[in-house]
Amino acid sequence: MGFLHRHRGLTPYLLLAPGLVYLTFFFAVPLGFLVHQSLESGNFDIGYSFTWAWGNYSAAIRGYGAQFARSFEYAGIATVLALLFSYPLAYWIAFRGGRWRNLFLLFIVAPFFVTYLIRTLAWETILADQGPVVRILRDVGILGSGGRLLATSVAVVAGLTYNFLPFMALPLYVSLEQMDGRLIEAAQDLYASRWRAFLRVTLPLSLPGVVAGTLLTFIPAAGDFINAQLLGSPGQHMIGNVIQSKFLELIDYPAAASMSFVLMATILLAVALYARAVGTEKLTG
């Protein structure tokens, strides 16, 4: 304590040191290794050599543009659906949950007590051709006699929405729960209808939660490969499936590394444009 008292200027750096060391060894170093790997050429049989092979990046974009586009399409749809489902849920818990509020929040996070893979396999059973969902949809005429949900884009998007919905619901709940209810009462005292008070007071004040939830949902969904692998077919494969196959099955490390960086760069660009569009004041609240 005496040392810290005498060197108060060092205190912030000492507090940051453990986190910086962790990020250096478990993020920066592996990322640098991946950059090096993405610029290599060769194959698994003859070995890889560093040749500044920038063509790996253009080849990734040219050869797998459809998978990149599909990844962002699925992630975008899943994010919008998660927002539409989560906002009413979070709103009700925040303003109507009462003493049962913590129990309802537990229900939201309860799926996290089961591994991601098991949750997705459960959806594979639910959406199976002989499962109850498909049988009901066939009975009411939404699906034909040979119609199916599994191995379709609908199944993949449904899996993404379900698996990442808590990442949307929890930030929304925090944003809504911290809201001062007197502001809504004041709007209604000024003759605003409930709908107008929601649009002019509740929704703007909850935007930090909306922004945080959309980012927390979209970013991991864009790089996901489990849902497309288990709930889709090769026609629904996302770029994450291609990267996983290149790394673990085809042993094409340079191609997989370059695809990873193209995906990362595209996500960073999308996040930057999104933050610019919504305004940084909504990110900070």
N, C-alpha and C positions, 0 to 999 in steps of 0.2 A: 504494500500500500504506500509506503514511503517513496518508493521509486516512481509509482504512478503520480503521486502528489507532486514530486519534483519535476516530472516530465509530462505535464498534462497534454502537451501538444502531440505526444506519441500515443495517447490513449485510443483515439479513433482507429489508428493504424493497427494497433495491437488487437483491437476487437475485430477488425476486418481480416486479420492474418489467417485464422483457421479457414474461413470461407474462401479466401483467395487461394490458399494452398490446395484446398479440395478442388476448386474449379480448374486450377492449373493442371493437376495430375489426372483428373477424371473427365475434363472437358476439353481444355485447350490442347493438351498433348495428343489425345486420340483424334481430335479434329485436324491437327497438323499432320498426323500420320495418314489420315484419310485424304487430305489434299495431295500429299505425296503420291499416294496410291492411285488417285484419279488421273494422274499425269504419266502413269507408266504404260508400257506396251508389252506385248508378249502374250503367253498363255500359260496354263498350269503345267503343261508338259515340259516346255523349254525354259520356263521361268519368266519373271517379269523384270524389266529394266526401266529406269527412270529416263524418259526421252522427251519430256515436255510435250506429251501427246495431247494437245488441246483439242484435237479432233474427237476425243472421247466425249466431250460435251456436246458438240454439234451432232454427233452420231446418236447420242441419247435423246436429243430433242427430235431429230428426224425420224428415228426408228420407233419411238414410243410416245409420240405426241398424243395419240388417242388415249393411252393409259393416263397420261398427265391430265388431260382434259376431263376424263371420266372421274379421276380422283377429286378434282375440285368441284365438279358437278355434284357428285354424291355428297361430299362434305358440305357444300352449300345448302343442298336440299335438307340434309339431316340437321344442320344448324337452324334453319328456319323452322322446321317442324319441332325441334326441341324448344325453341323460343315460344312457339304457339302453345305447346303443351305445358311448359314450365311456368309461364307468366301467371296464368290464372291459378295454378297450384300454389305458387309462392305467395301470390296476393292473398289467397284465402287463408293460408297458414299464418301469414304475418298479421292480418287484421281480424280473422275469425277463428284462429286456432285456439285461443284462450289457454287454459291450463294443459290442454293436450298438444300444445305446439311442439314440444320436444319429442313427443311420440311420433308425430307426423314427420318431423325431420329425420327421425330414426328410420322410418319407412323409406325415405328417399335414399339414404346412404346404405340401407341394408344390403342391396345387391353387391356392394363392395366387400362384403364379408365372404363372397364367393368369387373364385378366380374368374378373370375375364374370359378364359377359354371355356369354362363350364357354363357361364352365362350364354355364350354364343351357341354352344352345343344345345342348350335348352331351347333356343329359338329354332335351331334346326329341327328339333322334335316337334315344336309347336306348329311350324309351317310345313311339315311333311305332307306328302300327297295324300296320305290316309289319316292325317291329323284332324282334330276338331275344327280348326279355323277354315281349312280348305273345304271340309265337308259342309259346313254351314254356308259358306259362300257359294258352293255349288247348288245347295238346296234353294237358296233365295234367287239364284239365277245370275249372280254377279260374275261367277266363273262358269265356263262351260263344263261339260262332262269330263273333258280331258284337260281342263285348265289346271294350273298349278301356280304356287307362289314361290316355292323353293327353286333355286337356281335362276332367279330373275332379279332385275334391278330393284324391284319393290322389296324383296327380302333383304338385300344388302343395305338399302337405305333404312329399312325398319331396324335392322340390327345396329347400325351406327347410331340411329336416334336413341334407341333404348340404352345402349351401353354408355353413351356420353351425356344423357339427359341430366344426371346429377351435377355435372360440371356447369350446366346452365342454371339449374334450379337453385343451387346454393348461393351463388353470387346475387341472384335476383332477390332471394329471401333476405339476405343481409342488407341489401340496398333498401328494400321496402320496410324492413323491420326497424331500421334506424330513422325512418321518416317521422317527422313531428306531425302527429295527427291534428294538431291545432290549425295547421295550414289548410288542411282539407275542410275543417269546420269553418274557417274564415271564408274560404271560397264559397261554401254553401250559404253562409250568412249574407254574402254579397249577391245572392240570388242565382248562383251558378247551379245548374243541374248536376246530378251525380256524374253523368257522362262528361259534361264539360269540365267539372272539377278534376276528373281523372285525366282528361287530355291536357289540361293547362297546369295541373299541379303534380299529380301522382306520377304520370308518365315521365315528364322531364326530370323529376327528382330521382327516378329509378334508372335513368340512362346509364350511370356508372356501372350498375349491375348488369344491364343489357350488354354493354360493351365488353365487360370482363367475361360474361358468360359466353358470348359469341366467339370470342378469341379462344377461350378454354375448350370450346367444343370444336370449332373449325380446324384448329391447328392439328390436334392429334387425329381427328377424323380423316384429314387429307392424307396422312401418312399411314393409315391403318391398312392391314392386309388380312387380318383374321376373319373379318366379316365377309369379305369377298371370297376368301378361300373356302369357308364352310357353308355360307348361305348362297353363294353365287356359282357361276360356271366360268370357264375361261373367257366367255364373252363379257363378263362383268368384272374381270380382274382390274385392279387399280395399280398405280405405279409401285405401291408398296409390295405387291405380289411379285412384280418383275424384279425389284431390288432383292427381295428375299431369295428368289430363284437364282439370280446371278451370283449372289454371295455363297449360298449353301449348296446349290445343286450343280450349276454350270461352272462354278469356281472361276468366274470372270470378274476378278476383283476391280480392275480399273473401270469397267463399264458400270458396275454396281456403285462404286464410289462417286463417279461423275454424275450418275442419276441422283444420288443422294444430295449432292450439292446443288444440282438444278432444282430439285424439289425444295430444298432449304431456301435457296435464293428467291424462288417464286413465292413461297409462303411469306418471307420477310417483306418482299415488295407489296404483296397483297395487304399485309398487316399495316405497313406504312401508309398505303393509300387509304385504308379504312380509318386509321387514326386521324389522318388529315381531313377526311370527309366528315367525321363525327365531331372533330375538334378535341384538342388535348384537354380542355376543361372538363369534358365528360369522362375522360379517363381518370382524372384526379378527383372528380366529384366536387 
